[in-house]
Amino acid sequence: MSIPFFNTHIKLASDIIAANLSIIVMMIAALIFLTVAKKWKSLWMLISTTDHRKIGIFYIAFGFLFFLRAGLDAMLMRTQLAFPDFHFWVFHGEKYNQVMTTHGTLMIFFVAMPFLIGLMNIAVPLQIGTRDMAFPFFNSLSMWLFVIGGVLINMSFVLGGAPSAGWTSYVPLAVDKDIAGNGTAFYAMGLQVSGIGTIMTAINFIVTILKNRAPGMGFMKIPLFTWSALITSTLILLAFPALSAALIILIFDNQFGTQAYDGGNGSPVLWQHLFWAFGHPEVYIVILPAFGIFSEVIATFSSKRIFGYSSMVLSMLVIGFLSFMVWIHHMFTVGLGPLANVVFGITSMLIAVPTGIKIFNWLFTLRGGSIRFSTAMLFSLAFIPSFVIGGVTGVMQAVVPADYQYHDSYFVVAHLHYVMIAGTIFGAFSGFYYWWPKMFGYILDEKIGKWQAWTFIIGFHVTFFPMHISGLKGMPRRTFTYLPEDGLFELNFISTMGAYLMGISVLLFAWNLFFSYRKKEKSGVADPWNGRTLEWAVSSPSSHMRWPRAPLIRDLEAFWHEKERGDGTLIPSTKEESQIFVEKPTILPVLLGGGFFTLSFGLIFEVLWIAVIGAVGILLLMGWRSISFERNIKLYTSKQLENAIRKEEG
Amino acid sequence: MKKNLYLFSSFCLLFISGCSSIDVLNPKGSQGNEQLSLIKLSIYIMMLVIFVVVVLFIWFVYKYRARPGYQPSTHQENRNKKLEITWTVLPFILLFILAVPMVKSVFGEAQKDRSEAMKIKVTASEFWWKFEYPAEGIVTSQELHLPKGKRVVLELHSKDVIHSIWVPQLGGKQDLIPGRTNRLALTPEKSGIFQGKCAEFCGTGHSYMRFTVKVDSKQDYEKWLSSMKKDQNSSQSLSADESEGQKLFEKNCLSCHATSGLTAADKKGPNLADFGNRDHIAGVLKNTPPNVKEWLKDPEKVKPGSHMPKREGLSEHDYTALSHYLQTLKK
């Protein structure tokens, strides 16, 4: 059965019906929960919040939902690939390409990014001793734009077809007539809208970290996670505009036929340059905050200061700098000539040096410490050898002629998952277990946590290690099947088994969330890990109103310093502040998000009036914000804030 | 330590030499060989790196684990100039060892004289390959015939989207990009049949965009060339069934498919001269009459995304006749 829907058709096949049913069931479950548990009011409060901690939680919650969806995509793909010439459900053909594309796009932009930006939102203001982000309204708006982008990408599957040109969306394939439905339009609008939010977040973090640090926190006293947030934000600010530009051209090519990327009048290679000029820094955008998390966790659970702090900072800066000079290594087989290939091969190799420095610094942080194996620490420890494997295969691919063999094969799939999962996802899980008490005021269960960590780590290696070999055996990436005579069955079957184990691990994590929520272990949650940085000096969950007077920072590990040398509490600075700025809750960011959604919907389905309503709505809301923003701000003096906090605590 | 290193390197050798079933590690062409030597060098260096990291990792994690009765030293080392310089300088040396042969290899291949080599024009489209031999005036599809020991330069064109040509056992890949002409040199050193694939994701049928490379001795290759230049098939007398198939072919298929291997007679679909000798139908199914029937009945089902249309109004008997006729297309 086929239902016409604006400029496309929705074919009600079994997979679409299943997807629709699951969406309806989840919606009803959410409605029932909200009504029965009387949570409608608190949901309203949450939606209109400008508190950095709650916004961080939103990022992570939506990131986790998208993680489940993209993980389900991965399970479907691995099932389809478990046997040679297998016809699993509808995934022998175009549908596979759709889930493959959604998997990649969601995992990079709507899982890795929000997990890390969420953790940055939660931890960075705490670590630098400020009360909120520099622009709380901005912060909320960024988050809602990210959510809208993610919802757009997720909707596409049931509204006529998901994007199916790979997460890199190479042209001219992406604008090919054969691509189902409005896939490419969904991709371009989803990324564009969330990209605007990401750029705003980056500005927000840069300003917050540069301007709002507690007195005494010089640049060399900034905790490493905050450093990583600062460098990542700078990379976002420099790299995302390249993506935005590339996407604008893509939207024009796709919707209006401008042919800028066309093989005849334009150049398909232009897209690759723009995409990777963004895409390679993006790799470091999602890895540097993970590096920051590992630095915090490894130092805390080794009960030792991080080894080589200044070289850690310097190496992150060098990595950030080099990340803009290596994008051609994604394009060695494009035929740009020997000079371009060699120069970019060598710059790519050079990234190994600062990364190596970091690895050895982490190793030597362990040395002489007293290592406690919490779940957060397990993920951080597993990261070291796993990431080294991903790192060395990266160097191997920088050897240009050898890359002619690895390129676009499963070897690359193995490599990118070794850096993305062993780096970003291990880091995110490590950060969740580490900062969970700061987010919610209770600890995640350690026993289930350790089961989850081990199944995830083992499943990860079982899934992705064999892919190195299947790549060298000639398996190209992004194929939905292989032939029996290729001799790839065993390797693929092992990979599929590993993927299921990772799936079980994610379910364990979900179970842990539920279990720990019920148990709510609340004893000693303010500083459960014997922490070293400032966030452990405030209550858990961190309250929006804290630090009536900013704390005085006397050491890199500010809280540890006070524990060892002082009385264990931070010394408040004597400076009297007269303009402490608090943004009141506001629903405007959600409405603006709705405006962007309407605009995107109109553009995707080529319905002009819907797009116009969206655009006008956005402009009106922006105007409203401009004339009303002073009403939404409350100013305190230090004394008033002190009184307010006392009142709140009763 | 020395003994460990010895054991370790012999393990590496074992790992690499024991992989003859892995295409890339078992090359049959000179480009593939050169790439393998770089792959081997980098694997050795990287094994060393992994070894050092893993040993330190296990050692430190074991030795400094928190346990009853263990008291960490009060002096906590947070800086060590000598160590930090060591792990900053050593990687440079390792990378230098890797970079020099890389640069040599890239420029060496680029500087080789192109005029000596044999030229073949490759055109990729969704989702099949066309190979033209301009000097001979012939064309094939899905099967690339090469003479052993001769350097061949493939001129790469694309009709629609970006594809990438990859024969793992002969050498690395190169993209085929609409609006550009790339070149890929291959020099097969052993005769045999090798798998070729499209490596760049090119749409629905990407997984099945395969081809076969047949490397023959010089004489066999010449024989194939001269047979392709002839307009007739080797099996001239057709049975009643087969000639019925021929008629059906002329009525239904001839608008897209040529049965002559001459470039001048080529049509927009894959060339079917010598089809009877091919290993695969459309790169997917083994070439047998029942499989040909399956393919003709519903190309889209066998090869998702295929642009070959389903023919309406053919009976079971017609398909049988067609499949038998197609097998007679042999040079």
Interface residues (C-beta under 8 A of the other chain):
Chain A: H92 G93 E94 N97 S164 A165 G166 Y170 P172 L173 D176 D178 I179 D262 G263 G264 S267 P268 V269 S302 S303 K304 R305 I306 F307 G308 Y309 S311 T333 V334 G335 G337 P338 N341 V342 G345 I346 M349 L350 A352 V353 G356 I357 I359 F360 L363 F364 L366 R367 G368 G369 S370 I371 R372 F373 L381 I384 P385 V388 I389 V392 T393 V395 M396 V399 V400 P401 A402 D403 Y404 Q405 H407 D408 S409 I469 L472 K473 G474 P476 R477 R478 T479 F480 T481 Y482 L483 D486 G487
Chain B: C19 S21 I22 D23 V24 L25 Q31 G32 E34 Q35 L38 I39 S42 I43 M46 V49 I50 V53 V54 L56 F57 F60 V61 Y64 R65 A66 Y70 P72 S73 H75 Q76 E77 N78 R79 N80 L83 E84 W87 T88 P91 F92 L95 L98 A99 M102 V103 S105 V106 F107 E109 A110 E126 S158 D160 V161 I162 S164 W166 P168 Q169 G171 G172 K173 Q174 D175 I177 P178 G179 R180 N182 R183 Q195 K197 C198 A199 E200 F201 C202 G203 T204 H206 S207 Y208 V284 P304 G305
